[in-house]
Amino acid sequence: MGRIDLAFPTELTTTDTRLEKVKRIFQVFDLNKDGCLNRDEMAALVVAVNPRVKFSNDQVDAINNEVFLTYAPFIHGEKGLTIEGLLCTYDDGAGDIDRDFDALGLDLNTPVPDAVGGSSKPTTIRTRLEKVKRIFHRFDANGDGGLNRDEMAALVVATNPMVKFSTDQIDAMSNEVFRTYPQFIRGEKGLTLEGLLCTYDDGAGDMDRDFDTLGLDLNTPVPDDVGGSSKPTTIRTRLEKVKRIFHRFDANRDDGLNRDEVAALVLATNPMVKFTTDQIDAMSNEVFRTYAQFIRREKGLTLEGLLCTYDDGAGDIDRDFDTLGLDLNHTVVFHETYKFLDDLDILIQKLKKPKQAKVGKIKKIDNNSDKIFQPQMSDKEVNWEESGQNYTVFVKDLVDLRSRADKNGSREEAFDRHMAIGRVIYDYRLHNEALISFRRALELQPTNVAAHFRAGNCLYELGRHGEAKEEFLLALEASEVNFRDWEYLIPQIHVNLGLVLENEGMVFNACDHYREAVILCPTHFRALKRLGSALVAVGEYGAGVVALEEAVFLNRAYVDAFYDLASALVAMGDEERAIMEFYKVLELKPGHVDALYNLGELFMDTGRYPRAFEMYTRVLAELPNHWKAQLSKAVYLFGKNEIEEAKQALKEGLKMVNGVELHDRLAYLKQLQKKRLKGKEGGFGEGAYIIVEPSKFRMADDSTTLRLELANALHIRAFQRTTGLSRCDVDLIKKQINEYSLPDSDSGSIFAERSIRKASLEGILRELLSFLKPETFVGSVKAINKKILSVFDEVYTGNIDIDLFFAVIAPLCSGPLERRKRVAYHALLCRPGNEGSSKIKKSDAQRYIKLLRAIYIPSFGVNDILEIDDTDESMVSLTEFLAMFDDPDRGFGIMSTLLKLETGKRNGSYVCATCRSAIIGSRFKEMESHFSLCGQCYSEGKAPSTSEQEEYAFREYAN
């Protein structure tokens, strides 16, 4: 897989530009100007857009046959393929519009006749569908995905405001629609979206005029399920569905449906209808007479013939496909396989009986494992009693079934059986047994993409994430051979691989795979959601919000995406928008506990306490043992001076929680209570301290650390702890510098000569911080990204010089201070331009130190870094570099203060006068009032409100 930019992908070619390009390509080859491309014209197009390929006549004929079969609905007899059909071929990836357009030397500035494609209407195909969707949605009053007679009547009246229809006229029009388009009528629901589109296509109304008359707007979103389906059937998908229906009933595998097989199809797709033998015979005769050109003697109706019956409205593909329980991803190729599935069903029913007696009816988990794998499905897991007698018998019988699957047939048939068996038992959460089936399938076909993918899903469910990752990688590798055969599955493989990587803590790497899924399938809203959430997890808030907004645009009922979007907005500090998004979550799922609780936290943080109290109350109504909400409720009641109620709430909360959780929560609430917030709805008390201006805080002697310097050192110390760098031996950095080899980039920039991507750097950090748990490692990467890599993004346009990065983190690693400085120097010495020398450029050293200050000391910006004189060719030795590094004014002299914090211990029995915490590390004593502060409170300028003075003098005492 090639490099993917970290920026969120955008479309290079808009829908309108895309259509205009296709129009011009179409015009060039529509030689007889009949609005279609016949076989000769299509052949000319294929040859012209592939000038370097030498096609044989047979190859061109084969391509034509494939196009004319696949896009049969867009073929107008002898005229050939319409412009809509040509556009569909490009939409399905059969060619590259931009490449073909350029290869033909065409120009968008060249006017094209309005009649190209047989239509002068300016509305594009995509826009046309969107307009009909909105008209449909306006009148589908009951939201059932159909327009009944009353709703159709309302549409007719509303789109003809100047006409006074009588009741009889309205009834006559409704009758005409329901009689003319019976294939699009869904019982009492009425006319489907596809049916309404057909009425407009047949000239029963002017779609543009109706859209304008109703005052509709294309910018107004419509629900994904308008028309009863969130996944409109493409031409390619339509053909695939017909293929699977055909294969289900081609019992003798002769590529034809004889009369008995056609009869079986009719009966199976109409389970509620009781046909007589005469009716079945009459229907078979009608099919064989009407589609005589598609009848092969003795074999029967061909696949093309079955497709034509559907095109002519003799059945509904989607309805029949669903009725038969088929799935585009659950492919059974050989009819004999169904017998094995029937036997497997008997085994599963026997296994379920004892379980049903205890817990009631057990349903198969319908998770469709070829689709996006969702870990939350594990919550529905059926806990089979694997040690029980019935399970042992089931496994034994399953072994026998697998043994039979290997016999009496070809390798392809055995493969089909094992895959089918594995899919079914996977859906019943029997992951160990499903894995055995998929592994056997892989022995038969080692490079089968679906088998690797399904094995990966099983391994993930079993908690074997490393093996799952290997299977997904093997699936991607195998798909490269026949990409077009697996293009429906590849986006899902990328998503599942991303999930595995996230579980390992490798979020940037996961983002790469989510992006790839979105590139391959731009409407993959779950991939967009995963991408957005992952980007937010590593601090890329802007890009994350963009992806999440796209996900909720594609699926307006996607609760998880709305929730993650709201959470991302909180992280960005956009609290008002976050509140709006949380409310959208509650509109979709009123009892969403996390959304209710986070709304409470937001209201509490913004001083809207009564509303926060309301949210906490709703949380407890949904989840009575939610201890955080209980404690927050207690704090609110204390603030309102309702002491008895507060004590009761606190008592209830303490019953629900363990000591560690309670300590963390009370620490947060303590900080919250100290905020001197006074909102419009009332606030809490003043707190036990005051904030003193920096000018009134002075040092009693020169040995006392400056308040600002200590504040900066505390920030660095907190960063060390968050990232785990304080536990990373600096010698490991040196080892990485010596062992890691990167190709020089083409950039000539001094700080971008050995640049790597964030995903690659994440892998290096995982080796350095291998002692961190995956979830802790994610937090570490997020902190490094926000503090260090964000500066690289700003100063060096996103390039990450690996040696410079090592030099930046070396001072914060564990080990003697002098050793850390030497490793930083070694990192700079190993950069391109310094190899083989014992000295580094002075400009490199100056830029490095300014970079350190810009990253770790908030008061310094990045502008000075860009002002270094690169023409200075003078060199500095290690001794000179150390002097520059330790310079208190121009270097990074804060390291001595940081070292004190690293070695700090409990300072006797002293307690801070403001935060009341035990003092660890240096103690700062005020010489007049004699109170003591911890380093944190001293750095923040806090003083006890009981000791207010004009000026404060502090002396530092070491631990």
HUDAKA-V669417 format. One line per field, one symbol per residue. phi: phi as a letter, one per 20 degrees, with the letter a starting at -180 (. if undefined). psi: psi as a letter, one per 30 degrees, with the letter a starting at -180 (. if undefined). A space follows every 50 residues. Layout:
phi=???
psi=???
This chain:
phi=.ffdfffffcfedffffgffffgffgffdefeldnbdffffffffgffec fedeeegfffffffffffefdgfdddlffoeeffffffffgenfadgfff fffemebffffcgfegnnbdffffgffgffffgffgfgdefemenbdfff ffffffffecfedeeegfffffffffffefcffdddlffoffgfffffff fenfadffffffgemecfeefdgfegnnbecfffgffgffffgffgffde feldmbdfffffffffffecfeddeeffffffffffffefdgfdedgmfo fegffffffffenfadgfffffgemebgedededffffffffffffffff ffgffffednfddffedlfeeffcfffffegeefefefffffffffffff fffffedlrfffffggfffffffffffemefffffffffffffecfdfff fffffffffffenefffffffffffffffffcgffdffeggfffffffff fffeneffffggffffffffbfeffffffffffffffdnefgfffgffff ffffcfdeggfffffffffffenefffffffffffffebgeffffffffg fffffenefgffgffffffffecgeffffffffffgfffemeffffffff fffffeceffffgffffffffffffeecffdnbeffndbcddfgfedcef bfeeffgfffgffffffffgffenffdeffffffffgfeedcffeeffff dcfceceffffgffffffdffefgfffgffffffffedfffggfedlnfd ffffffffegfeeepggffffffffffffefgodgndeccffffffffff fgfffedgfeddffffefefffefdceffffffffegfeddcffffffff ffdfcfeldfcffdemefednfdddefeemedcffffffemebffecfcf bcddcedff
psi=klkkkfkkklkejleeeeeeeeeeeeeefieghggljaeeeeeeeeeefi ffkjkleeeeeeeeeeefeehefgkibfebkleeeeeeeeeggfljeeee eeefhlkffkkkkfgkggkgkfkleeeeeeeeeeeeeefieghggljaee eeeeeeeefiffkjkleeeeeeeeeeefeehffgkibfebkleeeeeeee eggfljeeeeeeefhlkffkllkfgkggkfikjleeeeeeeeeeeeeefi eghghljaeeeeeeeeeefiffkjkleeeeeeeeeeefeehefgkkkeea kleeeeeeeeeggfljeeeeeeefglkffikjekefefeeeeeeeeeeee efeeeefegakklkjififfakkjfffffgkkikiffleeeeeeeeeeee eeeefflhlleeeeeeeeeeeeeefefggieeeeeeeeeeefeeifgkee eeeeeeeeeeeggieeeeeeeeeeeeeeffeieffgfffeeeeeeeeeee eeffgieeeeeeeeeeeeeeifgifeeeeeeeeeeefggieeeeeeeeee efefjfgjeeeeeeeeeeeeefgieeeeeeeeeeefeeifgjeeeeeeee eeeefggieeeeeeeeeeefeeifgjeeeeeeeeeeeeeggieeeeeeee eeeffflleeeeeeeeeeeeeeffkikilfglaalflgllkkkeffjlkf lffkkkeeeeeeeeeeeeeeeefgffgjkffeeeeeeefkkkkklfkgke ggfiklleeeeeeeeeeehffkleeeeeeeeeeeeeeefeeeeeeghfkj jeeeeeeefefflllkeeeeeeeeeeeefflkffkflgllkeeeeeeeee eeeeefjffkafefefgkjffjgllkleeeeeeeefkfefbhffeeeeee eegklkibgkkkfefglkkkakkjkkfefglkkleeeeffhkkkffhkle kkkkkkkl.
